Amino acid sequence: SKTFNPTDKIRVLPVLSPDNYMKVVPNFLRSATKSILIEQQYIRSTQEAIGELLSAMREAMDAHPNMDVRIILGKIFGKDDIKKEKANLANLKSKFGLKLGTNVRYIDTDRLVHCHNKLIVVDNRSVLVSSQNWSSTAVLQNREAGLMFEYPNIAKYYAGIFEADWSTAKKTLPAGVPETVSESRVAKGNFIEVVPA
C-alpha cells in the first residue's frame, strides 16, 4: 500500500453500473495513445456491451499502431470453462486483434489464488479501479461501483502492480482446476469423503 501526498489536484470520477459505466469507459479506452493495461476476472467478448468496450480499445489501437495493450485474466475454474475460453480467445484475436501471450495472459495461480480485481490504466495518467467484471450483467444491470483517478502518480502505482502480475502471468491457456468430485462418483443416497477447502 502507499500514501500519496499530491502536489496537484487529483480528478476523481465515480463510475457506477448501471448509471454511467458505459457512458464513461468506452471514451476512456478510446482516449489512449500509448497504453491500456487491464486486469479483469474475465471478459465476455461476444456480449454486445463488452464488444463496445473492446471496439473502443480497437479504435485506439488502430489510431496508434504501436500502443501497448495488455490484459491479465483470472484462473480457469474447470474443464467446461476451457472450451468456452478457447472460443473467447479466438473472438478476441479475430475481432479485436488481441493475441494470447502478447496481449492476453492468465494470472499465475502459484503466486495468487485468482485475478479478481477490475483495473484499467490508460497512458500511465489515469486509472479506473472498480468492481465491474466485463460482462453485460456487470456493466448494465448490477449495482457496481468504482473510481477513476486522473493523476499520473496513482496511475503509475497501479501500472507497477500490473507489471508485477504480468511478469509471472501465463502465456498459454491454463488447464483448469481438476474436479474434486465428479457426479458419477456419487450415487444417489450415498456419501463420499471430501477434503475441506
C-alpha positions as CSV (number, residue, x, y, z in Angstrom):
1,S,0.0,0.0,0.0
2,K,1.1,3.6,-0.5
3,T,0.1,7.0,0.8
4,F,0.0,9.8,-1.7
5,N,0.8,13.5,-0.9
6,P,-0.3,15.2,-4.1
7,T,1.2,18.5,-5.2
8,D,-1.5,18.9,-7.9
9,K,-5.2,18.4,-8.0
10,I,-6.5,14.8,-8.4
11,R,-9.6,14.5,-10.6
12,V,-11.9,11.7,-9.3
13,L,-14.9,10.4,-11.1
14,P,-17.4,7.9,-9.6
15,V,-18.0,5.2,-12.2
16,L,-21.2,3.2,-11.4
17,S,-23.3,0.5,-13.0
18,P,-25.8,0.7,-14.4
19,D,-25.6,4.5,-14.2
20,N,-22.6,5.7,-16.2
21,Y,-20.1,2.9,-16.8
22,M,-21.0,2.5,-20.5
23,K,-21.0,6.3,-20.9
24,V,-17.5,6.8,-19.4
25,V,-15.4,3.7,-20.0
26,P,-15.6,3.4,-23.9
27,N,-14.4,7.0,-24.2
28,F,-11.7,6.4,-21.5
29,L,-10.4,3.5,-23.6
30,R,-10.6,5.4,-26.9
31,S,-8.6,8.2,-25.3
32,A,-5.5,6.0,-25.0
33,T,-2.5,6.9,-27.2
34,K,0.3,4.9,-25.5
35,S,-1.0,2.1,-23.4
36,I,-4.0,0.3,-22.0
37,L,-3.3,-2.1,-19.1
38,I,-6.3,-4.2,-17.8
39,E,-6.8,-6.8,-15.0
40,Q,-10.2,-8.5,-15.2
41,Q,-11.6,-11.7,-13.8
42,Y,-12.9,-12.5,-17.3
43,I,-14.0,-10.8,-20.5
44,R,-17.3,-11.9,-22.2
45,S,-16.2,-10.8,-25.6
46,T,-19.3,-11.9,-27.5
47,Q,-21.7,-9.9,-25.4
48,E,-22.8,-6.6,-27.0
49,A,-21.8,-4.2,-24.3
50,I,-18.4,-5.8,-23.9
51,G,-18.0,-5.7,-27.6
52,E,-18.5,-2.0,-27.4
53,L,-15.7,-1.7,-24.8
54,L,-13.4,-3.9,-26.9
55,S,-14.2,-1.9,-30.1
56,A,-13.3,1.3,-28.3
57,M,-9.9,-0.3,-27.5
58,R,-9.5,-1.5,-31.1
59,E,-10.2,2.1,-32.3
60,A,-7.4,3.4,-30.1
61,M,-5.1,0.5,-31.3
62,D,-5.8,1.3,-34.9
63,A,-5.2,5.0,-34.4
64,H,-1.9,4.3,-32.5
65,P,-0.4,1.1,-34.0
66,N,2.5,0.9,-31.5
67,M,0.2,1.1,-28.5
68,D,0.9,-1.3,-25.6
69,V,-2.3,-3.2,-24.9
70,R,-2.1,-6.0,-22.3
71,I,-4.8,-7.8,-20.3
72,I,-4.5,-10.2,-17.4
73,L,-7.4,-12.5,-16.8
74,G,-8.3,-14.8,-13.8
75,K,-8.0,-18.5,-13.5
76,I,-9.9,-21.1,-15.4
77,F,-12.1,-22.9,-12.9
78,G,-12.9,-26.2,-14.6
79,K,-12.8,-28.4,-17.7
80,D,-16.1,-27.0,-19.0
81,D,-14.6,-23.4,-19.0
82,I,-11.7,-24.3,-21.3
83,K,-13.8,-24.8,-24.4
84,K,-15.6,-21.5,-23.7
85,E,-12.4,-19.7,-23.1
86,K,-10.8,-21.1,-26.3
87,A,-13.8,-19.6,-28.2
88,N,-13.4,-16.4,-26.3
89,L,-9.7,-16.1,-27.2
90,A,-10.4,-16.8,-30.9
91,N,-13.0,-14.0,-30.8
92,L,-10.6,-11.6,-29.1
93,K,-8.0,-12.3,-31.7
94,S,-10.2,-12.2,-34.9
95,K,-12.4,-9.3,-34.0
96,F,-10.2,-7.2,-31.8
97,G,-6.6,-8.1,-32.6
98,L,-5.8,-9.3,-29.1
99,K,-3.4,-12.3,-29.1
100,L,-2.8,-14.8,-26.3
101,G,0.7,-14.4,-24.9
102,T,1.3,-11.0,-26.5
103,N,-1.9,-9.1,-25.3
104,V,-3.7,-11.6,-23.1
105,R,-2.3,-13.7,-20.2
106,Y,-3.7,-15.6,-17.2
107,I,-2.9,-14.9,-13.6
108,D,-0.2,-17.1,-12.1
109,T,-2.2,-19.2,-9.6
110,D,1.1,-20.4,-8.0
111,R,1.5,-16.8,-6.9
112,L,-2.1,-15.6,-6.4
113,V,-5.3,-17.6,-6.0
114,H,-7.2,-15.5,-8.5
115,C,-7.3,-12.3,-10.5
116,H,-10.4,-10.7,-9.0
117,N,-9.5,-7.0,-9.4
118,K,-11.0,-4.8,-12.0
119,L,-8.3,-2.4,-13.1
120,I,-7.8,-0.2,-16.2
121,V,-4.7,2.0,-16.5
122,V,-4.6,4.3,-19.5
123,D,-1.3,6.0,-20.6
124,N,0.1,5.9,-17.1
125,R,-2.0,9.1,-16.5
126,S,-5.5,7.7,-15.4
127,V,-6.7,4.6,-13.7
128,L,-10.1,3.1,-13.0
129,V,-10.4,0.8,-10.0
130,S,-13.8,-0.8,-9.8
131,S,-16.0,-3.8,-9.1
132,Q,-17.3,-4.3,-12.7
133,N,-16.5,-7.5,-14.4
134,W,-16.5,-7.3,-18.2
135,S,-19.9,-8.9,-18.7
136,S,-23.2,-7.3,-19.8
137,T,-24.7,-8.0,-16.4
138,A,-22.0,-6.2,-14.5
139,V,-21.9,-3.1,-16.7
140,L,-25.6,-2.8,-17.4
141,Q,-27.7,-4.4,-14.7
142,N,-25.8,-4.9,-11.4
143,R,-25.1,-2.2,-8.8
144,E,-21.3,-1.9,-9.2
145,A,-19.0,1.0,-8.2
146,G,-15.6,2.3,-9.0
147,L,-13.5,5.4,-9.0
148,M,-11.5,6.8,-11.9
149,F,-8.4,8.8,-10.8
150,E,-6.8,11.2,-13.2
151,Y,-3.4,11.6,-11.6
152,P,-0.2,10.2,-13.1
153,N,1.4,9.1,-9.7
154,I,-1.6,7.0,-8.8
155,A,-1.9,5.5,-12.4
156,K,1.9,4.6,-12.3
157,Y,1.4,3.0,-8.9
158,Y,-1.3,0.7,-10.3
159,A,0.7,0.2,-13.5
160,G,3.5,-1.2,-11.3
161,I,1.1,-3.7,-9.7
162,F,0.0,-4.7,-13.2
163,E,3.7,-5.2,-14.4
164,A,4.4,-7.4,-11.3
165,D,1.4,-9.6,-12.2
166,W,2.2,-9.6,-15.9
167,S,5.8,-10.7,-15.4
168,T,4.5,-14.0,-13.9
169,A,1.2,-14.4,-15.8
170,K,0.7,-17.5,-18.0
171,K,1.2,-17.1,-21.8
172,T,-0.9,-20.1,-22.6
173,L,-4.4,-21.1,-21.7
174,P,-4.3,-22.9,-18.2
175,A,-5.6,-26.4,-17.9
176,G,-8.2,-25.5,-15.3
177,V,-8.7,-26.8,-11.8
178,P,-9.2,-30.5,-11.6
179,E,-12.6,-31.7,-10.4
180,T,-12.5,-33.0,-6.8
181,V,-15.8,-34.9,-7.1
182,S,-17.5,-35.9,-10.3
183,E,-21.2,-36.6,-10.4
184,S,-20.6,-40.2,-11.4
185,R,-18.6,-40.9,-8.2
186,V,-21.6,-40.0,-6.1
187,A,-24.6,-42.4,-6.4
188,K,-28.0,-41.3,-5.2
189,G,-28.3,-41.7,-1.4
190,N,-24.6,-42.4,-0.9
191,F,-21.7,-40.3,0.6
192,I,-18.2,-39.6,-0.5
193,E,-15.4,-38.2,1.7
194,V,-14.1,-34.8,0.5
195,V,-11.2,-32.8,1.7
196,P,-12.2,-29.5,3.4
197,A,-11.2,-26.3,1.5
